[in-house]
Amino acid sequence: MKMPESGVDKSSLFNKMSEVRDNDIKWKEGKAFSLVFNGGEEITEIIKEAYTMFFSENGLNPSAFPSLKKFENEVVQMTANLLNGVESAGNMTSGGTESILMAIKTAREWARANKPEIKEPELIMPKSAHPAFNKGGHYFGVKIITIPTKSDYRADVEAMEKAITKNTIMLVGSAPSYPQGVIDPIEDIAALAKKNNLLMHVDACVGGVVLPFYKKLGADIPSFDFSVDGVTSMSVDLHKYGYAAKGASVVLYKNKTLRRYQFYVTTDWPGGMYGSPTILGTRPGGAIAAAWAIMNYLGEEGYLKIIGQIKETTEEFKKRVDQMKGIEVAGKPDMSVISLISHDVDIFQVGDGLASRGWHLDMQQDPNALHMTITYAHKDSIDEFFKDLEFAVSEARQLSNKLSGMKTAMTRGLLKSMPKGMVSKLVAKEGQNLGNSDKRPEKMAPMYGMMAAITDNGDRENLVKDALDNLFS
Ligand SMILES: Cc1ncc(COP(=O)(O)O)c(C=O)c1O
């Protein structure tokens, strides 16, 4: 494809854009349980206006834009204040992944300066920690050691202790984890880190804004922030439950000394001295301004109200799931991130049943589950959701007695008994078709069933890379 010979007029352009949007998930109707944090019309208007007001400005050079410098510093301070960071220092980043990458890079530089004997640094985290840590380890040459979670899905701290070696530089816990929404035993992990002179990162990308308000609302939330001795850095996403525009997260350190390891500086470039606090060069002013705007617009009172509503909605979701047969909430989630499991039906078939009715719930593995991040907009879609969930569960129950269930079981059995080379060929063939449609896929259960049956990690990785190849072709 090449650019059109001559430009398209404005109205055709925007008509076309609306048209291609038709097949997207209907997040405005409260049908998405990940990817979009919809705070309703009023919030959307504020962040849109603030974003467009500053969409040309560039946070790369804050001395050129004292406005952005003020916004970023105040956003960081307000976030640190929520999390008891008395001496904290930090920066805004483009999202949770960048915040986590920065914490890992900082840990590596800290270790180089303070523990020069370490040549192959290691980071220990529970298997529930977000893949951004694996990505960071991969990018920055830090080996990721994964430890198991206990039956309540929280990090097994004894296993973490056993995994510490002379190469360990940092321990990680989540508040809460993405897959089951539970908070790891942060106090125990932080104490372990302190005892061993290690850094400790709390991933509060999802919970950083919510948990302080849950506490205020009377929920029993264990300490998870800088009030815990031993916590040295945190990541907090404002573009999630902070209801800021996308591209806004905060990485925080216990103090400025630690934050200094994050900076990148080069002094001999003919283009001038170059200093950059985070990964990005150009940093979008719109995202910084919108985060500042929404925090000031809502204030503590506004967040308390919204998060109070989210808490109520989540409790209602959990109550209604408890009343259903064949489906349950995994573990005891600490806030508004939950996952659904089943001992009775194929939960992925339930996911497909919901998808065919327009809902979007991500599929998870180990254990197989459907993910739900409950946000403000779900208060209005809860009745419709449970009506459709009942249908989807009963369909899945019928299916599991019939062909599809048998087919999946056969595929699993067959794949497991096939020689490795043959499985790889089959996987390669399957991979050609993944992700190359312009429409959202409605049936994911067969693909997840197949993934579960493939035992070779190389084959699994290839399948996902095929899908990425096709998605971005
Ligand atoms: C716990 C947790 N950490 C980190 C991230 C990564 O955030 P982002 O997608 O903004 O990079 C996520 C995203 O869902 C998350 O749930």
Ligand as a Chemical Component Dictionary entry (heavy atoms), coordinates in Angstrom:
data_LIG
# 
_chem_comp.id                   LIG 
_chem_comp.type                 NON-POLYMER 
_chem_comp.pdbx_formal_charge   0 
_chem_comp.three_letter_code    LIG 
# 
loop_
_chem_comp_atom.comp_id 
_chem_comp_atom.atom_id 
_chem_comp_atom.alt_atom_id 
_chem_comp_atom.type_symbol 
_chem_comp_atom.charge 
_chem_comp_atom.model_Cartn_x 
_chem_comp_atom.model_Cartn_y 
_chem_comp_atom.model_Cartn_z 
_chem_comp_atom.pdbx_ordinal 
LIG C1 C1 C 0 0.272  -5.350 37.299 1  
LIG C2 C2 C 0 0.673  -4.729 35.989 2  
LIG N1 N1 N 0 1.918  -4.265 35.838 3  
LIG C3 C3 C 0 2.327  -3.705 34.685 4  
LIG C4 C4 C 0 1.481  -3.567 33.605 5  
LIG C5 C5 C 0 1.985  -2.974 32.311 6  
LIG O1 O1 O 0 1.352  -1.769 32.051 7  
LIG P1 P1 P 0 1.298  -1.110 30.576 8  
LIG O2 O2 O 0 0.414  -1.992 29.759 9  
LIG O3 O3 O 0 0.738  0.247  30.837 10 
LIG O4 O4 O 0 2.663  -1.061 30.040 11 
LIG C6 C6 C 0 0.173  -4.041 33.725 12 
LIG C7 C7 C 0 -0.754 -3.954 32.601 13 
LIG O5 O5 O 0 -1.860 -4.416 32.628 14 
LIG C8 C8 C 0 -0.245 -4.636 34.940 15 
LIG O6 O6 O 0 -1.479 -5.121 35.085 16 
# 
loop_
_chem_comp_bond.comp_id 
_chem_comp_bond.atom_id_1 
_chem_comp_bond.atom_id_2 
_chem_comp_bond.value_order 
_chem_comp_bond.pdbx_ordinal 
LIG C1 C2 SING 1  
LIG C2 N1 SING 2  
LIG C2 C8 DOUB 3  
LIG N1 C3 DOUB 4  
LIG C3 C4 SING 5  
LIG C4 C5 SING 6  
LIG C4 C6 DOUB 7  
LIG C5 O1 SING 8  
LIG O1 P1 SING 9  
LIG P1 O2 DOUB 10 
LIG P1 O3 SING 11 
LIG P1 O4 SING 12 
LIG C6 C7 SING 13 
LIG C6 C8 SING 14 
LIG C7 O5 DOUB 15 
LIG C8 O6 SING 16 
# 
